Amino acid sequence: MKYGYARVSTEVQNLHQQIDALTAAGCS
């Protein structure tokens, strides 16, 4: 199982984009 770390910067949308990228990469 892969784990990814998403950092919150200033915009919530950016966080969602990171989560989508991690999910697409197979992270959970």
Secondary structure, DSSP 8 states (H G I E B T S, - for coil): -B-------S-HHHHHHHHHHHHHTTB-
